[in-house]
Structure formats: C-alpha cells, structure tokens
Amino acid sequence: MAKKAEVKDLLEAGVHFGHLTRKWNPNMAPYIYMERNGIHVINLYKTAAKLEEASEALKKIAASGRKILFVATKKQAKDIVAEKVANVNMPYITERWPGGMLTNFVTIRKAVKKMASIDRMKKDGTFLTLSKKERLQVDRLRAKLEKNLGSISEMTRLPGALFIVDTMREHIAVKEAQKLNIPIFAMVDTNSDPRPIDFVIPSNDDASKSIEIIMTHVTNAVAEGLTERKSEKQAATEGQEAKAPKAKKKETEEVKEEKAPKAKAAPKAEEKETVAKKAAPKKAEKTAADDLTKVEGIGPKISEVFNKAGINSFAELAGKSEDDLKAILADAGSRYASKNPASWPKQAKMAAEGKWDELKEWQDNTKAGVE
C-alpha cells in the first residue's frame, strides 16, 4: 500500500504557495486557504485529499493495462518528470507538445515508425549506401525525432489518461484530451482554471520540490497498479494450470457414470440442477465486475456515473442507445454533458462478445472512439 500524503511533508515542500493574488483564477477559490503578502495560500488538507483521489484513479488505470501520458515541458519539471516516469515505464512529453499528438495520433505514429525504419537501415547496411550529405540529413532527422518522440515510441495506442504539470502552459494538450474524452489529471495552481480537469490536484506547479513530491506520490500509485496487474496475471496462469488436472478427473468421472446403470440417472439430473444454481450467482458477479474503462473514452469517473445508473457490464452498456447514454451523462452534471458516447455501445458489444483483438484494432484505427 502506497504511503498517504502527509500535510506536513507537503508544507515543507512548498506545495501551499500559490500565485500573486492579482493573477488568480476565481474558479480556484474553493482550494485557497488565505491570502498573505499578496500571494494566495493553497489549502493543503484539500490538496492531500485530492492527491489521494487522483492516485487511486491512476492506480486503477495502470492496473487495467492502459498507458498514462505525462506532460511537463517547463524547465523546473521536465527532468523530474522524465526521471520519475521512466521508472514506471510510462510515456512522457518533456520537450515540446507536438500539435495533434492525440487528435492526429495516426500521423504521430508514422513519425515514430520512421524512427524505427532509420534504425533498421543502420543495422542492415542500407545507411552506408547513402551519400555523405544524405547520411547527415538522416542522422539529424533521427536525433530530432528521438528528442521529441523518443519517450512515446512504445505507445501504440491513445493513452488511458493524461497527467499534466501546469495546465496553462499545456493548454493545447488539455483541449485535445477534452475533445477525445481522455481523463485529465493535473497539478493546478491558483492562476489556472480547474473546470476542464477531471482530477484536480491544487498545488504549486512552479517549485521543483513541490513538483517532485507530487510526482513521487503519483508514480508510486502507478507502480502499485502495475504490480497488481502482474500478480493478477500470475494468479490467472496458475489457476489455468490447476484446472488442467481437475478437467482430467471430471473426464474419468463422466466415463464411470456412463458405465453405471440407468437407474442412477435421476439423482444425476438433481446434481446438475444444484450445480446450475451454484453457477448462476457466479455469472452475475462476473458481469458486475466488468471494467467499463476499457471502452475508449470512458474514464473512472464516467464509469462510476454509469454504475450508479445501473450499467455495470459491457452487455448492459451495449444495450443502451446514444440518446440514453447522453441523458445519463447530462443528469450527472455539465462536466459530462459534452462527452460524445456515439461509439461506446459498439465498443461494449465487442467487449461483451470477447472480441478483444477486434476491439483493440478498432481503437487503434480511430481517434479515442470518435469515428
């Protein structure tokens, strides 16, 4: 279990220092404790609570196998984010946000593939057949791609969430994520607007110590989610191995029953009924445990909204129309009313039928559920 955020530690790191009062955003008023010497002071009790909430949601996303893209291009944050995020093997952008990184993801993937093709040229000797000038141009292109896109080379599909340091600086990333219904986690200072952010962490986004303590807590939660996923996979493989000898025993029992006299047929039917009764609640449990966040465009908060509305499985989601889903989102609040659920029933149907490869291919070829 990850260590909880202590208010004392946050205070020592200077997380409570906001911006100048004249630069404040009125929407940050609920997170501001007081004003002192012309500077707003952030309420650290609210910061600690919001940090725990965000960490729990990030842990769930990591455990589901989705990638979390970290964005921090400001000087104070880039080195800290690169170091912390590399430890949990997640993609990150610390140079310049490439316009259309999410909304034009197909083109970005082509640039990453270009980088891989240059590496192949160097391995198979094709690179040496080029002229000196061409080799120099290719090397420069490779260095540029590595600098801007090297950290996302393993991100084959759109991320499950975005974590942003300084939403004012990364406003393009925020808009792209909003357009594609990707959940946004962010460190939000007193001069920023928290309304577009799904998981707000009110904190000082300018001081390196403040950024470091928040990033440490967040990456620890992600690491915990990844270890949970790993242990679940191991348990599943062990369970399959354990089922194999049991299946053989069942086969031998069936052979014995076939050889037995017909008079014993009645109790056998009764046994089947009891087995069917026992199996029925197990099926209900399985459908209730469906992870709706595997549908592109549905984050942890939207999943909770649907659960409250009685949609707990892929089959139930697939049975709803676009208008039904829009009505549920509108009832949940203005933040969700702008979401586009057009493709969610289609994706849910593929998931309910167990067509995971087909679903993944569809998600890779579309833009986060927007066809």
C-alpha positions in Angstrom: 0.0 0.0 0.0 1.4 3.4 -1.0 2.2 5.9 1.7 -0.5 8.5 2.2 0.3 12.2 1.5 1.1 14.0 4.8 0.2 17.7 5.1 3.5 18.3 7.0 5.5 16.9 4.0 3.5 19.0 1.5 4.1 22.1 3.6 7.9 21.5 3.8 8.0 21.1 0.0 6.2 24.4 -0.5 3.1 22.9 -2.2 1.0 25.6 -0.5 2.5 28.6 -2.3 0.1 29.9 -5.0 0.4 32.8 -7.5 0.1 36.5 -6.9 -3.4 37.5 -5.9 -3.8 39.8 -8.9 -3.2 36.8 -11.2 -5.6 34.4 -9.6 -8.4 32.5 -11.3 -11.7 32.8 -9.3 -12.6 29.2 -10.1 -9.7 28.2 -7.8 -11.4 29.9 -4.8 -12.6 26.6 -3.1 -8.9 25.4 -2.9 -7.5 28.7 -1.5 -7.0 28.9 2.3 -6.0 32.6 2.6 -4.0 35.5 1.2 -0.7 36.6 2.6 1.8 39.3 1.4 0.0 39.5 -2.0 0.2 35.7 -2.5 -2.6 33.1 -2.3 -2.0 30.1 0.1 -3.5 26.8 -1.0 -5.4 24.6 1.5 -3.1 21.6 1.9 -5.8 19.5 3.5 -7.8 19.7 0.2 -4.5 19.0 -1.7 -3.9 15.8 0.3 -7.5 14.6 -0.2 -7.4 15.3 -4.0 -4.0 13.7 -4.3 -5.2 10.5 -2.7 -8.3 10.5 -5.0 -6.2 11.1 -8.1 -3.6 8.4 -7.1 -6.3 5.8 -6.6 -7.8 6.5 -10.0 -4.3 6.4 -11.7 -3.7 3.1 -9.9 -6.9 1.6 -11.4 -5.9 2.8 -14.9 -2.4 1.3 -14.6 -3.9 -2.0 -13.3 -6.2 -2.2 -16.3 -3.2 -2.2 -18.6 -3.7 1.3 -20.2 -0.9 3.8 -20.6 -0.8 7.2 -18.8 0.9 10.0 -20.7 2.7 12.5 -18.5 3.2 16.1 -19.9 5.6 18.6 -18.4 7.6 20.9 -20.8 8.5 23.7 -18.3 12.2 23.9 -17.2 11.6 23.1 -13.5 9.5 20.0 -14.2 11.0 18.2 -17.3 13.9 16.5 -15.6 11.9 15.4 -12.5 9.1 14.0 -14.7 11.4 12.2 -17.1 13.3 10.5 -14.2 10.2 9.5 -12.1 8.1 8.4 -15.1 10.9 6.3 -16.7 11.0 4.2 -13.5 7.4 3.1 -14.1 7.8 2.6 -17.9 5.1 5.1 -18.9 5.3 7.6 -21.9 6.0 11.2 -21.3 6.5 14.5 -23.2 9.1 16.9 -21.8 10.3 18.8 -24.8 7.5 20.4 -27.0 3.9 19.3 -27.2 3.5 18.2 -30.9 0.3 19.7 -32.1 -2.2 16.9 -32.9 -0.4 14.5 -30.6 -3.8 13.0 -29.6 -6.2 14.2 -32.2 -3.9 13.2 -35.1 -2.3 10.2 -33.4 -2.1 8.2 -36.7 0.4 10.8 -38.1 2.5 10.8 -34.9 2.7 7.0 -35.1 4.0 7.3 -38.6 6.8 9.6 -37.3 7.7 7.0 -34.7 7.8 4.3 -37.3 10.1 6.5 -39.4 12.5 6.5 -36.5 12.3 2.7 -36.3 13.0 2.4 -40.1 16.1 4.6 -39.8 17.4 2.2 -37.1 16.7 -0.8 -39.4 18.7 1.0 -42.2 21.7 1.3 -39.9 21.5 -2.4 -38.9 21.1 -3.9 -42.4 23.8 -1.7 -44.0 21.5 0.4 -46.3 22.5 3.5 -44.4 26.1 3.2 -45.7 25.0 3.2 -49.3 23.7 6.8 -49.0 25.9 9.8 -49.8 27.6 11.7 -47.0 25.1 14.6 -47.2 22.1 12.2 -47.1 23.5 10.4 -44.1 23.9 13.7 -42.3 20.3 14.6 -43.0 19.0 11.2 -41.9 21.1 11.5 -38.6 19.7 15.0 -37.9 16.1 13.7 -38.6 16.7 10.7 -36.3 18.0 13.0 -33.5 15.1 15.4 -33.8 12.5 12.5 -33.7 14.3 11.0 -30.7 14.3 14.3 -28.8 10.5 14.9 -29.4 9.0 11.4 -29.7 11.6 9.0 -28.2 9.7 8.7 -24.9 6.4 7.7 -26.6 7.9 5.1 -29.0 6.2 2.3 -27.2 2.8 4.0 -27.0 1.0 2.1 -29.8 -2.5 3.5 -28.9 -4.1 6.5 -27.3 -3.4 6.8 -23.6 -5.9 5.9 -20.9 -5.2 9.2 -19.1 -3.1 12.4 -19.2 -1.2 13.8 -16.2 -0.2 17.5 -16.7 2.0 19.8 -14.8 0.9 23.4 -15.4 -2.4 23.4 -17.4 -1.9 27.0 -18.6 1.3 26.1 -20.3 -0.1 22.8 -21.7 -3.5 24.2 -22.7 -3.3 22.5 -26.2 -2.9 19.1 -24.5 -5.9 19.8 -22.3 -8.1 20.8 -25.3 -7.0 17.7 -27.3 -7.7 15.4 -24.3 -11.1 17.0 -23.7 -12.1 16.5 -27.4 -11.3 12.8 -27.2 -12.9 12.2 -23.7 -9.5 11.3 -22.2 -9.4 11.8 -18.4 -7.1 14.6 -17.3 -5.1 14.6 -14.1 -3.2 17.8 -13.3 -1.3 19.9 -10.9 -3.3 23.1 -10.9 -2.0 26.4 -9.5 -4.1 29.4 -8.3 -3.8 31.1 -11.7 -5.3 28.2 -13.7 -8.8 27.1 -14.5 -9.7 23.8 -12.8 -13.0 23.3 -14.7 -11.7 21.2 -17.7 -9.7 19.0 -15.4 -11.2 15.7 -14.2 -8.9 15.1 -11.2 -7.6 18.5 -9.8 -4.5 18.5 -7.5 -4.3 22.1 -6.2 -0.6 22.7 -5.8 2.4 24.9 -6.6 3.4 23.9 -10.1 6.4 26.2 -10.3 8.7 25.0 -7.5 10.8 21.8 -8.3 10.4 20.5 -4.7 6.6 20.7 -5.0 6.6 19.0 -8.4 8.9 16.3 -7.1 6.8 15.3 -4.0 3.5 15.2 -6.1 5.2 13.2 -8.9 6.7 10.8 -6.3 3.3 10.1 -4.8 1.6 9.7 -8.2 4.3 7.4 -9.7 4.2 5.2 -6.6 0.5 4.7 -7.1 1.1 3.8 -10.8 3.8 1.3 -9.8 1.4 -0.2 -7.3 -1.2 -0.6 -10.1 1.3 -2.3 -12.4 2.4 -4.8 -9.7 -1.3 -5.6 -9.0 -1.8 -6.3 -12.7 1.3 -8.5 -12.8 0.2 -10.6 -9.7 -3.3 -11.0 -11.3 -1.8 -12.4 -14.5 0.4 -14.8 -12.5 -2.7 -15.9 -10.5 -4.6 -16.5 -13.7 -1.9 -18.6 -15.2 -1.6 -20.6 -12.0 -5.3 -21.1 -12.0 -5.3 -22.4 -15.5 -2.6 -24.9 -14.6 -4.5 -26.0 -11.6 -7.7 -26.5 -13.6 -6.0 -28.9 -16.1 -5.7 -31.9 -13.7 -9.3 -31.2 -12.4 -10.6 -31.4 -16.0 -9.0 -34.9 -16.4 -10.7 -36.0 -13.2 -14.0 -34.8 -14.5 -13.5 -36.8 -17.7 -12.8 -40.0 -15.8 -15.9 -39.4 -13.6 -18.0 -39.0 -16.7 -16.7 -42.3 -18.1 -17.6 -44.0 -14.9 -21.1 -42.5 -14.9 -21.7 -43.7 -18.5 -20.8 -47.3 -17.4 -23.1 -47.1 -14.4 -26.8 -48.4 -14.6 -29.5 -46.1 -16.0 -31.4 -46.2 -12.6 -28.9 -43.6 -11.3 -30.0 -41.0 -14.0 -32.5 -39.2 -11.7 -30.0 -38.2 -8.9 -27.6 -37.1 -11.7 -30.2 -34.6 -13.0 -30.7 -33.3 -9.5 -27.0 -32.8 -9.2 -27.0 -30.8 -12.4 -29.7 -28.5 -11.1 -27.7 -27.8 -7.9 -24.6 -27.2 -10.0 -26.6 -24.8 -12.2 -27.9 -23.0 -9.1 -24.4 -22.6 -7.7 -23.1 -21.3 -11.1 -25.8 -18.7 -11.5 -24.7 -16.2 -8.9 -21.1 -16.6 -10.1 -22.1 -15.3 -13.6 -23.8 -12.3 -12.0 -20.7 -11.5 -10.1 -18.6 -11.6 -13.3 -20.9 -9.3 -15.2 -21.0 -6.9 -12.2 -17.2 -6.7 -12.3 -16.8 -5.6 -15.9 -14.2 -2.7 -16.2 -16.0 -0.1 -18.4 -12.9 2.0 -18.7 -11.7 -0.5 -21.3 -14.1 1.3 -23.6 -12.2 4.1 -25.3 -13.5 7.5 -24.0 -14.8 6.2 -20.6 -12.7 7.2 -17.6 -13.0 6.2 -14.0 -15.5 9.0 -13.2 -17.8 8.2 -16.2 -17.6 4.5 -15.2 -18.9 5.5 -11.7 -21.7 7.5 -13.3 -22.8 4.5 -15.3 -22.5 2.2 -12.3 -24.9 4.5 -10.3 -27.3 4.4 -13.3 -27.3 0.6 -13.1 -25.0 -0.1 -16.0 -22.4 -2.5 -14.6 -21.5 -4.7 -17.5 -20.4 -4.5 -21.2 -23.7 -6.2 -22.2 -25.8 -3.6 -20.4 -23.8 -0.7 -21.9 -24.1 -2.3 -25.4 -27.9 -2.4 -24.9 -28.2 1.4 -24.5 -28.6 3.9 -27.3 -26.6 7.0 -27.8 -29.5 9.2 -26.5 -29.9 7.0 -23.4 -26.2 7.5 -22.5 -26.3 11.2 -23.3 -29.3 11.6 -20.9 -27.4 9.7 -18.1 -24.3 12.0 -18.6 -26.5 15.1 -18.7 -28.1 14.1 -15.4 -24.6 13.6 -13.9 -23.6 17.2 -14.5 -22.4 19.8 -17.0 -18.9 18.3 -17.0 -20.1 15.1 -18.6 -22.8 16.6 -20.8 -20.2 17.5 -23.5 -18.9 13.9 -23.8 -19.6 12.0 -27.1 -20.9 8.4 -26.4 -21.7 7.6 -30.0 -19.3 4.6 -30.3 -19.5 3.3 -26.7 -22.3 0.7 -27.3 -20.4 -0.6 -30.3 -17.2 -1.0 -28.3 -19.1 -2.5 -25.4 -20.7 -5.1 -27.7 -17.3 -6.2 -29.0 -16.1 -6.5 -25.3 -19.2 -8.4 -24.3 -18.6 -10.9 -27.1 -15.0 -11.3 -26.1 -13.7 -9.8 -29.4 -10.7 -8.1 -27.7 -8.4 -8.2 -30.7 -11.1 -6.7 -32.9 -11.8 -4.0 -30.3 -8.1 -3.1 -29.9 -7.7 -2.9 -33.7 -10.8 -0.6 -33.9 -9.5 1.6 -31.1 -6.0 1.9 -32.8 -7.6 2.9 -36.1 -9.9 5.5 -34.6 -9.4 8.6 -32.5 -10.4 7.6 -29.0 -13.8 6.5 -30.0 -14.5 9.4 -32.5 -15.0 7.7 -35.8 
